[in-house]
């Protein structure tokens, strides 16, 4: 294929405009497919030769990709500190997808921005639906939310639930953060798609924030990890009564970036030294399982019908499966090549595949930003596409990692909320090519022959 056909199609922004425009976009979205999505980057080919590197194959039919930038970022958006996305996204029951970004701004000084967006798959349009500075109006001396790090979830009532945090939620208890009666600390927010209104649904304990949550829709319970106390603590909220149903002792949660929800409602979390703990809303107990040299799980799927939770470990970057019933943990090898940081993993509805994007913290482009499909029956790792080079060449954007991935109910479309940066031709001089500063949303349509 003649690469000269593809000029960079991102328009360099005016001094006060950000994000840049995608040339040829309809409703802010471009769509493409390309055989170049299968080109294996040289760095990947070299690492694949290393001892212990997990083998992979490449798909035969390329996906179609819809790509859009998050817009309506407010005045002087190009000068904001670091546009970025840090939490998992939500596919609602009507098929719409919710995601969030923030500017990592001056949270302690009250000058930060944080937004929630909705992707409409029928219209192929990404629209901002929540501006947190309108939900929580700025006040002198009051901090401002700069990101959503915990999950976005749909409740049994069809409403969307999410919580915001600071640049570092562990600092929320420090006196310079001026929490008050209007904003006592972290809060759980409820967005109503029918009315477009966002309300404060419940307060977390004062001067605590969260970067980790999970919603048990069957039991109408929202779980989170409380930061900024005398150590991390598990906290559960009954959404029907808006009353806490559980709070663990401070310090009882170890590595605090992932929970697993079992089919019976039990919550599994990381304790100290790689140990795995369980809570059933009444008692907390240590299991006999351990992640060994890893601090614990970094991501986990729902429990499958045959009784397994899958995920990836932190630091050691191994795939695992865990049986809650038998309390048995098995490591399945590196998630990608010799192992890459992976923060979210999806089990397909037919329970044949895991989907994930390794290289979450801005470094995925160094491996071509691969989309990996792991076949449970065989352990085969298949790359659905290497996104980075093609998207950079065609649209001047470098997709560099993600903390938010979901799969449509029919298994056809993988949704990804990307961190990234603009290519050299379009990137303002003060922005570094470090995998952050320009966020994008992608809908990757997986061909039937590849699933």
C-alpha positions in Angstrom: 0.0 0.0 0.0 1.3 3.4 -1.0 1.9 5.3 2.3 2.1 8.6 0.3 -1.7 8.5 0.0 -1.9 9.4 3.7 -0.9 12.9 4.7 -1.3 13.8 8.3 -5.0 14.7 8.7 -4.9 16.6 11.9 -5.3 20.4 11.7 -2.7 22.3 13.8 -4.6 24.2 16.4 -4.8 27.9 16.8 -3.2 29.3 19.9 -6.4 29.0 21.9 -7.9 25.8 20.3 -7.6 22.3 21.7 -8.2 19.6 20.8 -7.2 19.9 17.1 -9.7 19.0 14.4 -9.7 15.7 12.7 -9.7 16.4 8.9 -12.6 14.7 7.2 -14.5 14.0 10.4 -18.3 13.7 10.4 -19.8 14.8 13.8 -16.2 14.9 15.1 -15.5 11.3 14.1 -13.4 9.7 11.5 -13.7 6.0 10.4 -11.1 3.9 8.6 -9.7 0.4 8.0 -6.3 -0.4 6.7 -4.1 -3.5 6.1 -1.2 -1.5 7.7 -2.9 -2.3 11.1 -1.2 -5.7 10.8 2.4 -4.4 10.4 4.4 -5.7 13.3 6.7 -2.9 14.7 10.4 -3.6 14.8 10.5 -3.2 18.6 7.9 -5.9 19.0 9.7 -8.3 16.6 12.9 -7.9 18.6 11.3 -8.4 22.0 9.5 -11.5 20.7 12.9 -13.1 20.4 13.7 -12.8 24.1 13.6 -15.8 26.4 10.2 -16.2 28.0 8.4 -13.9 25.6 4.8 -15.0 25.0 4.2 -15.9 21.3 1.4 -14.2 19.4 -0.3 -14.3 16.0 -1.8 -11.5 14.0 -5.4 -11.3 12.7 -6.1 -11.7 9.0 -9.0 -9.2 8.5 -8.5 -5.6 9.7 -11.1 -4.0 12.0 -12.9 -0.7 11.2 -12.0 2.0 13.6 -14.0 5.1 14.6 -11.9 7.8 16.3 -13.0 11.0 18.0 -11.3 13.6 20.3 -13.0 14.8 23.5 -14.2 18.3 22.9 -15.6 21.3 24.7 -12.7 21.6 27.1 -13.3 25.2 28.0 -11.2 28.3 27.4 -7.4 28.1 26.9 -7.7 24.3 26.9 -4.3 24.0 25.1 -2.5 25.5 28.1 -4.0 23.2 30.7 -1.6 21.0 32.6 -2.2 17.4 31.3 -5.4 16.2 29.6 -5.7 12.6 30.6 -8.0 9.7 31.4 -7.5 7.3 34.4 -10.6 5.2 35.0 -12.6 2.4 33.4 -15.5 3.2 31.1 -19.1 2.0 31.0 -21.3 0.4 28.3 -24.9 1.1 29.3 -27.8 -1.2 28.7 -28.9 1.0 25.7 -25.5 0.6 24.1 -24.2 4.0 24.8 -20.7 4.3 26.3 -19.6 6.7 29.1 -16.1 7.8 29.6 -14.2 10.7 31.3 -11.2 12.9 31.1 -9.6 15.6 33.3 -6.8 18.2 33.0 -4.7 17.1 36.0 -4.8 20.8 36.9 -4.4 22.8 40.1 -6.7 20.6 42.2 -5.6 22.0 45.5 -6.0 25.6 44.3 -9.5 24.9 42.9 -8.5 25.4 39.2 -9.1 22.0 37.5 -11.5 20.6 35.0 -13.1 17.2 34.8 -15.7 16.0 32.2 -17.9 13.0 31.5 -18.7 12.1 27.8 -21.2 9.8 26.1 -20.5 7.9 22.8 -23.6 7.3 20.8 -22.8 4.2 18.6 -25.8 4.9 16.2 -24.7 8.5 15.5 -21.0 7.8 15.9 -20.7 10.9 18.0 -18.9 11.7 21.3 -20.5 14.4 23.3 -19.7 16.0 26.7 -22.6 15.4 29.1 -21.2 16.5 32.5 -18.9 19.4 33.5 -18.0 18.8 37.1 -17.4 22.5 37.7 -21.1 23.0 37.2 -22.0 20.1 39.5 -19.7 21.3 42.2 -19.4 25.1 41.6 -15.9 26.5 42.4 -15.6 28.3 45.7 -12.7 30.2 47.2 -10.3 27.9 49.1 -12.2 24.7 47.9 -10.4 22.1 45.8 -11.5 21.0 42.4 -11.8 17.6 40.8 -9.2 16.9 38.1 -10.0 13.3 37.1 -12.2 10.3 37.3 -10.0 7.4 38.4 -12.6 5.0 39.7 -15.0 3.1 37.4 -18.0 4.5 35.7 -21.0 2.1 36.1 -24.6 1.9 35.2 -26.9 1.1 38.2 -30.0 -1.2 38.2 -32.0 2.0 37.8 -30.4 2.9 34.5 -28.5 5.9 36.0 -24.8 6.4 35.6 -22.6 6.4 38.8 -19.1 7.8 39.1 -16.8 9.4 41.6 -14.1 12.1 41.0 -10.7 12.6 42.6 -7.7 14.9 42.9 -4.4 14.5 41.2 -3.4 12.4 44.2 -6.3 11.2 46.3 -4.0 10.1 49.0 -3.4 13.7 49.9 -7.0 14.6 50.4 -6.7 14.7 54.2 -3.9 17.3 54.1 -5.0 20.7 55.5 -4.3 22.6 52.3 -7.2 20.8 50.6 -10.1 23.1 51.8 -12.9 20.6 52.0 -16.0 22.1 53.6 -19.8 21.6 54.1 -20.4 22.0 50.4 -17.7 19.5 49.4 -16.7 17.4 52.4 -14.5 15.0 50.4 -15.1 12.5 47.7 -18.6 12.0 46.5 -20.6 9.5 44.5 -22.4 11.3 41.6 -25.4 10.1 39.6 -26.0 11.1 36.0 -29.5 10.6 34.6 -29.5 10.1 30.8 -33.2 10.8 30.6 -32.9 14.3 32.0 -29.2 15.1 31.5 -28.9 16.1 35.1 -26.1 15.2 37.5 -26.6 15.2 41.2 -24.6 14.4 44.4 -25.9 10.9 45.3 -23.9 10.3 48.4 -20.8 11.5 50.3 -17.8 9.3 51.1 -16.5 9.7 54.6 -15.1 13.2 55.0 -11.7 14.0 53.5 -11.5 10.7 51.8 -11.3 10.0 48.0 -11.2 7.0 45.8 -9.4 5.8 42.7 -10.9 2.3 42.7 -14.5 1.2 42.7 -16.9 -1.5 41.4 -20.6 -1.7 41.3 -22.5 -4.9 42.2 -25.6 -4.3 40.1 -27.4 -7.5 41.3 -27.2 -6.4 44.9 -27.4 -2.6 44.3 -24.1 -2.0 46.1 -21.2 0.3 45.3 -17.8 -0.6 46.6 -14.7 1.6 46.7 -11.3 1.9 48.3 -11.0 4.8 50.7 -7.8 6.8 50.3 -6.3 9.5 52.6 -6.9 7.8 55.9 -4.4 5.9 58.0 -4.1 3.5 55.2 -6.5 2.1 52.5 -9.9 0.8 53.5 -12.7 -1.1 51.7 -16.1 0.8 51.8 -19.5 -0.4 50.6 -22.6 1.7 50.0 -26.2 0.4 49.7 -27.6 2.4 46.7 -31.2 1.7 47.8 -30.8 3.4 51.2 -27.7 5.5 50.5 -26.3 4.1 53.8 -22.9 2.5 54.2 -23.1 -1.2 54.7 -19.4 -1.9 55.3 -16.2 -0.1 56.2 -13.0 -2.1 56.7 -10.2 -0.9 59.0 -7.7 1.6 57.7 -4.6 -0.2 56.4 -6.5 -3.5 55.6 -6.2 -3.0 51.8 -2.7 -3.3 50.3 -2.1 -2.5 46.6 -5.3 -0.5 46.1 -5.9 -0.3 42.3 -8.2 -3.3 41.7 -11.2 -5.3 43.0 -12.7 -8.5 41.7 -16.5 -9.2 42.1 -17.5 -12.8 42.4 -20.9 -14.1 41.2 -22.1 -14.4 44.8 -21.3 -10.8 45.6 -18.0 -11.3 47.5 -15.4 -8.7 46.9 -11.7 -9.8 46.4 -9.0 -7.3 47.0 -5.2 -7.1 47.5 -3.7 -7.4 51.0 -0.1 -6.9 52.0 2.6 -8.9 50.4 0.6 -10.1 47.4 -2.0 -11.8 49.5 -5.6 -12.1 48.3 -8.4 -11.2 50.7 -12.2 -11.6 50.5 -15.1 -9.6 52.0 -18.7 -10.6 51.9 -20.0 -7.4 53.4 -20.0 -8.9 56.9 -16.6 -10.5 57.3 -13.1 -9.9 55.9 -10.8 -12.9 55.6 -7.5 -13.8 54.0 -7.7 -16.5 51.3 -5.0 -19.1 50.9 -4.0 -17.7 47.5 -1.2 -15.2 46.9 0.2 -13.4 43.8 3.7 -14.1 45.0 6.3 -11.5 43.9 3.5 -9.3 42.6 1.7 -6.8 45.0 -1.5 -8.2 43.6 -4.0 -8.0 40.8 -4.0 -4.8 38.7 -7.2 -5.7 36.8 -9.9 -8.5 36.9 -12.9 -9.6 34.9 -16.3 -10.7 36.1 -16.6 -14.3 37.2 -17.3 -16.6 34.3 -20.1 -19.1 34.2 -17.6 -21.9 34.9 -16.4 -20.1 38.0 -13.2 -18.2 37.1 -12.1 -14.6 37.5 -9.3 -13.6 35.0 -6.9 -10.7 35.2 -3.4 -9.4 35.1 -0.9 -8.9 38.0 0.8 -5.7 38.9 4.5 -5.3 38.2 5.0 -8.9 37.1 2.4 -8.4 34.4 1.2 -12.0 34.3 -2.2 -13.3 33.3 -4.0 -15.2 36.0 -7.2 -17.1 36.6 -8.8 -17.5 40.0 -11.5 -19.8 41.3 -13.4 -18.2 44.2 -15.2 -21.5 44.9 -12.0 -23.5 45.2 -9.7 -20.6 46.3 -7.2 -21.6 43.6 -5.0 -19.1 41.7 -3.1 -20.0 38.5 -0.7 -17.9 36.6 -1.0 -18.1 32.8 2.2 -16.5 31.6 3.0 -12.9 30.4 0.1 -10.9 29.2 2.1 -9.5 26.2 5.7 -10.6 25.1 7.7 -10.4 28.3 4.9 -8.6 30.2 3.4 -5.1 30.0 1.5 -2.9 32.4 -2.2 -3.6 31.9 -5.0 -2.0 33.9 -8.2 -3.3 32.4 -9.3 -6.6 30.9 -12.7 -7.7 29.4 -14.2 -11.2 29.3 -16.3 -11.5 26.1 -20.0 -12.3 26.6 -19.5 -15.8 25.0 -16.6 -16.3 27.4 -14.2 -17.4 24.7 -11.9 -14.4 24.8 -10.1 -11.9 27.0 -9.5 -8.5 25.4 -6.9 -6.0 26.7 -4.4 -3.3 25.6 -1.0 -3.6 27.3 1.2 -0.6 28.0 -1.4 1.4 29.9 0.6 4.3 31.3 1.4 6.2 28.1 3.9 3.6 26.6 1.7 1.4 24.4 2.8 3.2 21.3 6.3 1.8 21.8 4.8 -1.6 21.0 2.5 -0.3 18.3 -0.5 0.1 20.6 -1.6 -3.6 20.2 -5.2 -4.8 20.8 -4.8 -8.3 22.2 -7.3 -11.1 22.1 -6.5 -14.0 24.4 -8.3 -17.3 23.6 -9.2 -19.0 26.9 -9.4 -22.5 25.4 -5.9 -22.5 23.8 -4.0 -19.6 25.4 -3.4 -18.1 22.0 -2.6 -14.3 22.0 -3.8 -12.7 18.8 -3.3 -9.1 17.8 -6.5 -7.6 16.4 -4.6 -4.5 15.3 -1.5 -2.4 15.9 -3.1 1.0 16.1 -0.2 3.5 16.7 1.6 3.8 13.4 -1.5 3.8 11.2 -3.4 6.4 13.3 -0.3 8.6 13.5 0.3 8.5 9.8 -3.3 9.1 8.8 -4.5 11.4 11.6 -1.5 12.8 13.3 -2.4 11.2 16.6 -0.5 8.7 18.8 -2.7 6.5 20.9 -0.5 5.7 23.8 -2.4 3.7 26.4 -5.7 3.2 28.2 -7.3 2.7 31.6 -10.8 2.2 30.1 -11.9 -0.6 27.8 -15.3 -2.2 27.3 -16.9 -4.7 24.8 -20.3 -4.3 23.3 -22.9 -6.9 24.4 -22.8 -8.7 21.0 -18.9 -8.8 21.1 -18.7 -6.8 17.8 -17.1 -3.6 19.1 -14.3 -2.9 21.5 -14.5 0.6 23.0 -11.3 2.3 24.2 -10.8 5.6 26.0 -7.2 6.6 25.0 -4.5 8.7 26.4 -2.1 10.0 23.8 -0.3 12.9 22.2 -0.3 14.7 18.9 2.3 14.0 16.3 5.2 16.4 16.0 3.6 18.4 13.1 0.6 19.3 15.2 1.8 19.2 18.8 2.3 22.6 20.6 5.9 23.1 21.6 5.1 23.0 25.3 3.6 19.5 25.1 5.9 16.6 25.3 5.4 13.3 23.3 5.0 11.4 26.5 1.7 9.7 25.9 -0.6 12.3 27.5 -2.1 15.7 26.6 -4.6 14.6 23.9 -7.3 12.1 24.7 -9.4 10.2 22.1 -12.2 7.7 22.1 -12.1 4.7 19.7 -14.7 2.2 18.7 -13.0 -0.8 17.1 -15.3 -3.0 15.1 -13.9 -6.6 15.2 -14.7 -8.6 12.0 -16.8 -11.7 12.6 -14.0 -13.9 11.2 -11.7 -12.8 14.0 -14.1 -13.6 16.9 
